[in-house]
Amino acid sequence: MLLMLPVQFMEKRRELKLDGRTEKELSESFCFLMCDAQKIAAVCERGLSVGSSWMNMLGNPAKGVYLCQFSDLLQISPIEPGSTGNIIIFKVIKGKVKSVHDCMSRCIDPTPKFDSHFSKNSTRVTSLQAYRSLEYTQQYFYEYVDFEISTRPRHVCPYAVVSYCFKSRETSAAVPKPLAPLRSVSQPSGTSRGRRSYTVWRGHFVNEGRDVYQACLRSLAQPFLPYKLPEKIEIGKVMRLQQVKQKIPPALFSWSIYTGSHEVCKSGMFCSLFDVVEKDTSPKSLSALLQRLEEQGLVLVNMVKNRGFLFLLSASQMANSSERRGGWKMSSIQALFIYREKRELLKSCEYSETGHC
């Protein structure tokens, strides 16, 4: 099959030429994908199949594949010193490109008579740190065969694999210990060492401008943030949980509704739940805060944009014993976003197989 992929790539090019594609549309270029080491052999042997991505803003991921257009823009979070990984380089034919408005609320079907989708917002990306730079520079490839979607677009062909170890300028010649791989476009998979999770925010909780906790927000199921958060967040106003439940439907504070959904809709409101994980370098420990919240039945409330709320509360405050699900640390602090309108979720995450930020 490995030798067949380049042959099928050229066959697809000939078919596109017979179908009236211009020389510019038939030109070959390269796209890129960060890939888990255990998946590389399968992708290189059988090609990139539909359903391999969690993105959906340019088209239905079950009907096409997503690739990065730039080799230095492969993930949302900057690559950290010490990180290692693998990049598959694909030779592609972009063909007839459909420029589309990126939409996350619904999956766009592949456009007949076209070969790929491209974001209308791509011109907004002026730097690696630009807002949603990764999403706006994706390309979505698909192929129709006899009016049916092919499980593998032939105009996307694995070309080479590059393994890297990222070093800072200050790093010595010694090879650093690799960190956990960062979140890429490909879907997370299970691991025998534990469940993989998503880190969607890193920063500081502050009290009247003074740093008190350094932490990150993580989730086992939710790879997106409903709001773009600053690096520093005020810890919020102290309220009693029972007082909050008089204003917010109590059902939103129950484990039973957070069973892996990316975004929950309940009682006419939308919710997203994350773990608050303390960093080793935090000025203060979250343990004392956790104990106070649990013993006094308190929550911390912060207003976010568009009439939304961010609640910090103890995990034990969200469930009775019958509702506690496996896989969640009950002795921990949770970050619960509650908002009135469905959000265009912000993809700003990494994945990790460890419990550290």
KAFENMO-V122473 format. One line per field, one symbol per residue. phi: phi as a letter, one per 40 degrees, with the letter a starting at -180 (. if undefined). psi: psi as a letter, one per 30 degrees, with the letter a starting at -180 (. if undefined). burial: # if it has 9 or more other C-alpha atoms within 8 Angstrom, else .. Layout:
# KAFENMO-V122473
phi = ???
psi = ???
burial = ???
This chain:
# KAFENMO-V122473
phi = .dccdccccccccccccccgccccccccabbbacacdcccdccccbgcccgcbccacbicccbabbbccbcbbbaccdccdgcbabbccbcbbcgccccbccbbcacccdcdgbbabbcccccccbacccdfccccbcbbbaacbfgbcccacccbbdbabbbbbcbccccccccccccccccbccccbcacciccbbbbabibcbbfgbcbbbabbbacbbcbbcbcbccbbcchccbcdcccccbbddccbbdccbbhccabbafgbbaabbccbcccccdbcccccdcccccbgbbbbbcbcfgbbbbbaccccbacccccccgbcccabbbbcbacbccccccaabbabbcbc
psi = eeffeeeeeeeeeeeeefggkleeffkkakllkkkkeffeeeefefljllgglflgffljffgakklkfkfgiflekkkkkfklakkkkkkljfbjkjklkkkfflkklkkkglflkkkfgeffjflfglkheeefglkjklkkjhgkkkfjkfgjkkelkkkljkklffklfkklkklkklkaflkkllkfflkklkjfkkakkljhfkkekkllklkffjglkfkjklfkkkflkklkeeeefffkkfffhkeffihfkekkkkhglkkkklkjkklfgkelkfeeeeeeeeeghllkkkkalhhlkjkklkeffglleffkllfkjfilkkjjkklfkkljkjjillllglgl.
burial = ....##.##..##..##...#...###..######....#..##.#########.######.########..#####....#################.#.###..##.#...#########..#....#.###.#########....##.#######......###............#######........#############...#################.....###...###..##...#..#####.#...#.#.#..###########..#..#....#.###..######.#...############...##.......#########....#########...#
